[in-house]
Amino acid sequence: DKMPFKPPERAFCPKCNQAVYAAEERIGAGKKWHKQCFKCGLCNKGLDSTTVAEHEGLVYCKGCHGKKFGPKGYGFGGGAGALSMETGSQFGNKESEMSNRPTEAVIGEKSGPGPHCPRCLRTVYDAERAIGLNDAWHKSCCCCKECRKPLDASTLSRHEVEIYCKGCYAKHFGPHGYGVGSLAK
């Protein structure tokens, strides 16, 4: 008696209900998703293994997850510029695509507990922290303020609280005068 061949069960994406093949899968909330479907359930930002947070079988970016399900009360976002988390209304209604995003008044304000990135002032979680720096920077923020070139501990130059690549630093803060211009190229 031979056992009949049974093909492997296919996984279906929770967002679009289409089959997910290994080459295109992303895993979150114990399910397989298409790369293009693996987005935050609130702000629609694309996710990866370092930015995904799960809640009751759904996936969110860490920022939205913290705002919707994080601690509430004194000391947790009650200060100036923080989003109110009491009603959750900024997440529940989808009247406009921008309704669940922080307003410009919020950008630049400190958010959440823990170390804050010197550039964007938002909480830096271990999974998104730039490696090798004494202070906490997001990997995405760890770039030259001028030309946006990605930086690491060995390629950055500091000026006050900002970081620059060696070329932009020399151009703006290095010595000026005859015979020095070649440093900024």
N, C-alpha and C positions, 0 to 999 in steps of 0.2 A: 504494500500500500504506500503509494507516494502521496505526500501532502501537496495539495494544490498550491501553486504560486500565488502569493498574496502581495500585491504591490504595497509599498509603504504608504501609510496614511498621509494625506496632504494637509498641510496647515492652511487655514484661511485667515486672512488679515481681518482683525476686528473692526477696522475702519471701513474698508470697501467690500468685504466679504469675497474677495477674489483669492485664488490659490497663491501661496507664497512659496517661491522656489529658493533654494539655498543661496544662490548667487545674489539675491536681492533682499534677504531677510535681515531684520533688526529684531532683537529680542527685548521685550519689556513687559512688565506685569505678568510674566509667565506665559506670554503669547508671542507668536511670530508676526511681524508687521512688514509691509513693504517699506523700503527706505523713504519713498515719497509720502507715505501715510504716517510715518513715525514722527508725529508732531505733537506739540503741547496741546492738550484739550482746551486750553483757555486762550493763549496768545498765538497759537498756530506756528510757533517757532520750531524749526527742525531740531530733532533730538539725537543724541548719541549716548553711548554707555556712560560718559562722564557727566552728562547734563540731565539725564532722565530721573524723575522721581515718580513713584507709583502710589496710587491710592484707590483701593477697592476696584482693581482691575483696569483702571484708566492710567494714562501716562501724562505727565506734566513736566515743564521745565522746572528747575529747582526754585526759581524766583516765584512763579505762579503757585507752585505747591506750598511754599512757605506762606504766601499771602492768604491763600484760601484755607489751608489746614494747619498752619503754624500756631504757636501760642498767641493768645490775645491777652490784653490787660496792660496795666501800668508797666512801662519799660519795654514793651514789645510794639514799637511802631506808633506809639501815641504822640510822639513829638512833632515838631513842625515839618510839614511836607510829607508826612506818612499817609499812606492810603488807609482809609478806614476798613477794618476787617469785620466789623460787627454784623453787617447785613449780608455781606457777600454779594450785594447787588451789582458790583462792578464786574462780577464773573457770570452771574446768572442771565442777564439779558444780553442779547446779541443784536441790539438795535443798530449798532454801527460796528464796523470792524475794529475801530479804535477804542471802543468803550471799555475794554479791559486792559488798556495799556496806561502806564503812568503818564500824567500830564507833564508838561515841561517844568512845572514848578517842583515836581518830585525829583527829576533828574538832578544829580549833584548832591542830594540829601543822603545822609547815612541811612542804611536800611539793615535791619536785623542785628542780632548779636554777633560777636566774634570779630576777627580782624577785618578791616575795611581797606579796599584798594585805594591807593593814593590818587589815582586818576579818576575813577568813576564813583568812588566813595561807597560802593555797594559791598556787602559781605563777601569775603573770599573763602569758599569752602575748599577743603583739601584737594578734591578731585580737579578743581579748576585753577589751582595755585601754580604760578610760574616757579620752576625749580631753581634752586641755587641763590635766591635773593634773600637777604635778611628780613626785609619787610614783605608783606603779603601783597602780591599783584596778581590779577587774573592773567592767565596765559594770553587771552585776547587783548588785554590792555598793555601788555608788556611789549610795546613797540615804540619806535621813535615818535615823539610828539609832533615833529615837523614832517617827516617823509613817510611815517607809518611802517617803516622797515621793522620786522620782528627782531627782538633783542633777547639776549640772555646775560647772565652775570659777567661774562667775559667780553661782551661787545657793547655794553652800554656805558654812557657817561651821564653823571647826575648834575643837575643844576637846580638848586633848591629842592622842591619835591618832585620835579619832573625828570624824565629820562629821555636821552637822545642817542642816536647812533654817533660814532666818533666824528663823521664828516659834518653832520648838522651841528654838533656841539662846537666843533672848531669854527665853523662859519659864524655862529652867533655869539659864542662866549670865549673863543680862543684869542690869541694875540692878533692884532691887526697892524697893518703897515707894510712897507716895502719888503718883499722876499718871503712873506708869510702866506700869501694867497694859495699856494699849492696844497696846503693842508686841507682845505675845504672841498677838494674835488672828489 
